[in-house]
């Protein structure tokens, strides 16, 4: 498994469905890059000027939206992951 360093998180990319609600199948060439994922690992956080670690805003299991071109793509055991800075996580989906 991946263990992120500092203020980084590892997310498992959540692919959009290949079919619309009306039953139309979407070809690979027409799909947009996914921008949603489940947090699977969280780094220790950023160190502030006093040498103390700031708590991370997300935890393992959270579903987050992230910036479109953010992070580094990694594929392990046919599962797509993305390593990104916590600054690139835009929102938690509740």
C-alpha positions, 0 to 999 in steps of 0.5 A: 500500500502507499503511505503519503508523506507530509501534506499529501493524500492517496485517493482511489479514483471513482470512475463515472458510470459508462451509461447515462440515466437514460440508458445511453452508453458513453464511449471512452473517448467522450468521457471526462477525467474523473474528479472524485475519489475515496481517501485511502491514506493520509500523510502526517500533515504539514509542519508549522513554524513552531514545529508542530503538525497541523491536522489534516482536513480529511480522513480515510474513507472520505469521498473528495472532489479534487482539481481536474489536473492535480496529482500523480496517477498511480496504478497498483493491482489494476486499481487507479490511485492518485497522490495529491496535495491536500491543497488540491482536494476541493471538497468532501462529499457528504 
